[in-house]
Amino acid sequence: MPPRQFDGKRVRAARRGMDLNLDELGAEVGVSGPTVSRWENGEDHPKGEKLPAIAAALGQPLDALFPHDGPADLQLLRCDAGLSVAQAAAIIGTSRAPVSNAESGRRRLSDAYVLPLAEAYGVTEAVLLAAQDCSFGLRPAASRHEQAPAPRTIGEKINYLLEHGYAGQEAPSDDEIARAVNAHAGEAVITVEDIASLRTGATTDASDVVRAGLADALQVDAALFQNDAEVSPAAREFLEAIRFLGSIQRGQILGLAARGNGGGLSTEMMATINNLVGELRHKLPEVQDGD
């Protein structure tokens, strides 16, 4: 899988919004139209180094179209530079082994490789070394305690909810969000292109009707979309809880517990999680009792 999240339905909506057919998008990124079709239908996924070209062809920021969790590791830096393992290896004049071993956390890069790879990836040596630490399971000390900034704009809130609010489920596409907003409003008040513009930051404002529809479509309290100021402490707690539950669903929290101690999560922590699930159950999308 690519190091960034890939949603074929979102790519399809963005492609149609750009009036590109499958062959035209494929030509932009160096693949065939049928290959793009398999990506969009979920039958296959592109290599990570293809994602920057796809985002550029669709006129969208890479982070908005293909988000990723946590700090960058070596694989993410390479893919974001649009380079394959073989191409990165050619830059430092070696076989694929040093690049692959570093990305998989088996053997660190030789000092002689750090500067040329950093330059090829378009980052500083310090950034590349920090990414290498991440590939070896080490996070920078500061990032262990820093809290990510709360989403402020409409687009940031949409992206946050799409990224963290649908663990174990498929997040709605721009087209599905637009249809849900229009259904809530009882008339056509927004298009799929408008949703894409909000998510990418090309548009930063929306009517009260659209804001209310977005809250309904993403199944959160309407207050979350009332303005673009930083969210209230209560809303921030809700958003962080969504991210926390998403981490549990993806196995990140439980995996960390398993590595940290033989007993896994404590009884107290499990009780806290269960209480949190109970409090949020009615707010999370498509969650039924007993799931």
C-alpha positions as CSV (number, residue, x, y, z in Angstrom):
1,M,0.0,0.0,0.0
2,P,1.2,3.6,-0.6
3,P,2.4,5.5,2.5
4,R,-0.5,7.9,2.1
5,Q,-4.2,7.1,2.2
6,F,-5.6,6.4,-1.2
7,D,-9.4,6.6,-1.9
8,G,-10.2,5.7,-5.5
9,K,-13.7,7.2,-5.2
10,R,-12.3,10.5,-4.3
11,V,-9.9,10.3,-7.3
12,R,-12.8,9.5,-9.6
13,A,-14.8,12.5,-8.3
14,A,-11.8,14.8,-8.7
15,R,-11.0,13.5,-12.2
16,R,-14.6,14.1,-13.3
17,G,-14.5,17.5,-11.8
18,M,-11.5,18.3,-14.0
19,D,-13.3,16.8,-17.1
20,L,-10.5,14.2,-17.6
21,N,-11.2,10.8,-18.9
22,L,-9.4,7.7,-17.7
23,D,-6.9,7.7,-20.5
24,E,-6.1,11.4,-20.1
25,L,-5.4,11.0,-16.4
26,G,-3.4,7.9,-17.1
27,A,-1.3,9.7,-19.6
28,E,-0.5,12.4,-17.1
29,V,0.9,9.9,-14.6
30,G,2.4,7.4,-17.0
31,V,-0.1,4.5,-16.8
32,S,-3.0,3.2,-18.9
33,G,-6.6,4.2,-18.6
34,P,-7.6,0.7,-17.4
35,T,-5.0,1.0,-14.7
36,V,-6.6,4.2,-13.5
37,S,-10.0,2.5,-13.6
38,R,-8.7,-0.3,-11.3
39,W,-7.5,2.3,-8.9
40,E,-10.8,4.1,-8.8
41,N,-12.8,0.9,-8.4
42,G,-10.6,-0.3,-5.5
43,E,-9.2,-3.3,-7.4
44,D,-5.7,-2.0,-7.2
45,H,-3.8,1.0,-5.9
46,P,-0.9,3.1,-7.3
47,K,2.6,3.0,-6.0
48,G,3.3,5.8,-3.5
49,E,5.6,7.6,-5.9
50,K,2.7,8.1,-8.3
51,L,0.6,10.0,-5.9
52,P,2.3,13.4,-6.4
53,A,1.7,13.2,-10.1
54,I,-1.9,12.2,-9.6
55,A,-2.6,15.1,-7.3
56,A,-0.8,17.5,-9.7
57,A,-2.9,16.3,-12.6
58,L,-6.1,16.8,-10.6
59,G,-5.0,20.2,-9.4
60,Q,-5.2,19.3,-5.8
61,P,-2.7,19.6,-2.9
62,L,-1.1,16.3,-2.1
63,D,-1.9,16.4,1.6
64,A,-5.6,17.2,0.9
65,L,-6.1,14.4,-1.7
66,F,-3.9,11.8,-0.1
67,P,-3.5,12.5,3.7
68,H,-1.2,10.6,5.9
69,D,-1.0,10.1,9.7
70,G,1.9,11.0,11.9
71,P,5.4,12.3,11.0
72,A,7.0,11.5,7.7
73,D,9.2,8.4,7.4
74,L,11.8,7.7,4.7
75,Q,9.3,6.0,2.4
76,L,7.0,9.0,2.5
77,L,9.8,11.4,1.7
78,R,10.9,9.3,-1.3
79,C,7.3,8.8,-2.6
80,D,6.5,12.5,-2.2
81,A,9.6,13.2,-4.3
82,G,8.1,11.0,-7.0
83,L,10.9,8.5,-6.9
84,S,10.9,4.7,-6.9
85,V,13.3,2.7,-4.7
86,A,15.4,2.0,-7.9
87,Q,15.6,5.6,-8.8
88,A,16.6,6.6,-5.3
89,A,19.2,3.9,-5.3
90,A,20.6,5.2,-8.6
91,I,21.0,8.7,-7.1
92,I,23.4,7.3,-4.5
93,G,25.0,4.8,-6.8
94,T,24.0,1.6,-5.0
95,S,21.7,-1.3,-5.3
96,R,18.2,-1.1,-4.0
97,A,19.2,-2.7,-0.7
98,P,20.4,0.4,1.3
99,V,17.2,2.3,0.5
100,S,14.9,-0.6,1.2
101,N,16.7,-1.6,4.4
102,A,16.5,2.0,5.8
103,E,12.8,2.3,4.9
104,S,11.9,-1.0,6.5
105,G,13.9,-0.2,9.7
106,R,16.6,-2.9,9.1
107,R,19.8,-0.9,8.6
108,R,20.4,2.8,8.7
109,L,21.7,4.7,5.7
110,S,25.4,5.2,5.4
111,D,26.4,8.8,6.3
112,A,27.6,9.3,2.7
113,Y,24.1,8.7,1.4
114,V,22.3,11.2,3.7
115,L,23.1,14.5,1.8
116,P,22.4,13.2,-1.7
117,L,19.1,11.6,-0.7
118,A,18.1,14.7,1.2
119,E,18.8,16.9,-1.9
120,A,16.9,14.4,-4.1
121,Y,13.9,14.4,-1.7
122,G,13.9,18.2,-1.4
123,V,14.5,18.2,2.3
124,T,17.3,19.1,4.7
125,E,19.6,16.5,6.2
126,A,17.9,17.0,9.6
127,V,14.5,16.3,8.1
128,L,15.8,13.1,6.4
129,L,17.5,11.9,9.6
130,A,14.3,12.5,11.6
131,A,12.4,10.6,8.9
132,Q,14.9,7.7,9.3
133,D,14.2,7.7,13.0
134,C,10.5,7.3,12.2
135,S,11.2,4.4,9.9
136,F,13.0,2.7,12.8
137,G,10.0,3.3,15.1
138,L,11.5,6.3,16.9
139,R,9.5,9.6,17.0
140,P,11.1,12.9,17.7
141,A,10.9,13.8,21.4
142,A,8.8,16.9,20.8
143,S,6.2,15.2,18.7
144,R,5.4,12.7,21.5
145,H,3.8,15.4,23.5
146,E,2.7,18.0,21.0
147,Q,-1.0,18.2,20.3
148,A,-1.9,18.7,16.7
149,P,-3.5,22.1,16.0
150,A,-7.3,22.0,16.0
151,P,-8.8,22.3,12.5
152,R,-10.1,25.8,11.9
153,T,-11.4,26.3,8.4
154,I,-14.3,24.4,6.9
155,G,-12.0,22.4,4.7
156,E,-9.7,21.5,7.6
157,K,-12.7,20.2,9.6
158,I,-14.0,18.2,6.6
159,N,-10.6,16.6,6.1
160,Y,-10.2,15.9,9.8
161,L,-13.5,14.1,10.0
162,L,-12.9,12.2,6.8
163,E,-9.4,11.1,8.0
164,H,-10.3,10.2,11.6
165,G,-14.0,9.6,11.8
166,Y,-14.4,6.5,9.6
167,A,-12.0,4.0,11.0
168,G,-13.1,0.5,9.7
169,Q,-15.5,2.1,7.3
170,E,-15.2,3.9,3.9
171,A,-15.3,7.6,4.2
172,P,-17.9,9.4,2.0
173,S,-16.6,10.8,-1.3
174,D,-17.0,14.4,-2.3
175,D,-19.9,13.4,-4.5
176,E,-21.7,11.6,-1.6
177,I,-21.1,14.6,0.7
178,A,-22.5,17.0,-1.8
179,R,-25.6,14.8,-2.3
180,A,-26.1,14.6,1.5
181,V,-25.8,18.4,1.9
182,N,-28.3,19.0,-0.9
183,A,-30.7,16.4,0.5
184,H,-30.5,18.1,3.9
185,A,-31.1,21.5,2.4
186,G,-34.0,20.3,0.2
187,E,-32.4,21.9,-2.9
188,A,-29.2,22.0,-4.8
189,V,-27.0,24.3,-2.8
190,I,-23.5,22.8,-3.5
191,T,-21.7,20.7,-6.1
192,V,-19.1,18.1,-5.9
193,E,-16.6,20.7,-7.2
194,D,-17.6,23.0,-4.4
195,I,-16.8,20.3,-1.8
196,A,-13.4,19.7,-3.4
197,S,-12.7,23.4,-3.4
198,L,-13.6,23.6,0.3
199,R,-11.4,20.6,1.2
200,T,-8.4,21.9,-0.7
201,G,-8.7,25.5,0.6
202,A,-9.5,27.0,-2.8
203,T,-12.8,28.2,-1.2
204,T,-12.9,29.1,2.5
205,D,-16.5,30.3,3.0
206,A,-19.9,28.7,2.9
207,S,-23.5,29.7,3.6
208,D,-25.2,28.7,6.9
209,V,-27.3,26.2,4.9
210,V,-24.2,24.5,3.5
211,R,-22.5,24.4,6.9
212,A,-25.6,22.8,8.5
213,G,-25.7,20.3,5.7
214,L,-22.0,19.4,6.1
215,A,-22.6,18.8,9.8
216,D,-25.5,16.5,9.0
217,A,-23.6,14.7,6.2
218,L,-20.6,14.1,8.4
219,Q,-22.8,13.4,11.5
220,V,-21.4,15.9,13.9
221,D,-23.0,18.7,15.9
222,A,-23.9,21.7,13.8
223,A,-21.8,24.0,16.0
224,L,-18.6,22.4,14.7
225,F,-19.2,24.2,11.3
226,Q,-20.8,27.4,12.6
227,N,-17.7,29.5,12.2
228,D,-14.0,29.2,11.2
229,A,-12.6,30.2,14.6
230,E,-10.7,27.5,16.5
231,V,-13.2,25.0,17.8
232,S,-14.4,25.1,21.4
233,P,-12.7,22.9,24.1
234,A,-15.7,20.6,24.0
235,A,-15.6,20.2,20.3
236,R,-11.8,19.8,20.4
237,E,-12.2,17.0,22.9
238,F,-14.7,15.3,20.6
239,L,-12.4,15.6,17.6
240,E,-9.4,14.2,19.5
241,A,-11.7,11.3,20.7
242,I,-12.5,10.5,17.1
243,R,-8.8,10.3,16.3
244,F,-8.2,8.2,19.4
245,L,-10.9,5.7,18.5
246,G,-9.6,5.6,14.9
247,S,-6.2,4.7,16.2
248,I,-7.7,1.9,18.3
249,Q,-9.6,0.6,15.3
250,R,-6.5,0.6,13.1
251,G,-4.6,-1.3,15.8
252,Q,-2.2,1.5,16.6
253,I,-3.0,1.9,20.3
254,L,-3.3,-1.9,20.9
255,G,-0.2,-2.5,18.9
256,L,1.8,0.0,21.0
257,A,0.5,-1.6,24.2
258,A,1.5,-5.0,23.0
259,R,5.0,-3.8,22.3
260,G,5.2,-1.9,25.5
261,N,4.2,-4.5,28.0
262,G,3.0,-8.1,28.0
263,G,-0.3,-7.3,29.6
264,G,-1.6,-5.0,27.0
265,L,-3.9,-2.1,28.1
266,S,-4.8,-1.8,31.7
267,T,-8.3,-2.4,33.1
268,E,-8.6,1.3,33.9
269,M,-7.6,2.2,30.3
270,M,-10.1,-0.2,28.8
271,A,-12.8,1.2,31.1
272,T,-12.0,4.7,29.9
273,I,-12.1,3.5,26.3
274,N,-15.5,1.8,26.8
275,N,-16.9,4.9,28.5
276,L,-15.6,7.0,25.6
277,V,-17.2,4.7,23.0
278,G,-20.5,4.9,24.9
279,E,-20.5,8.7,25.0
280,L,-19.6,9.0,21.3
281,R,-21.6,6.1,19.9
282,H,-24.6,8.3,18.9
283,K,-22.3,10.8,17.1
284,L,-20.2,8.4,15.1
285,P,-21.4,7.4,11.6
286,E,-23.1,4.1,11.1
287,V,-22.2,2.6,14.5
288,Q,-24.8,0.1,15.8
289,D,-25.1,-1.3,19.3
290,G,-23.1,-4.5,19.6
291,D,-20.5,-3.5,17.0
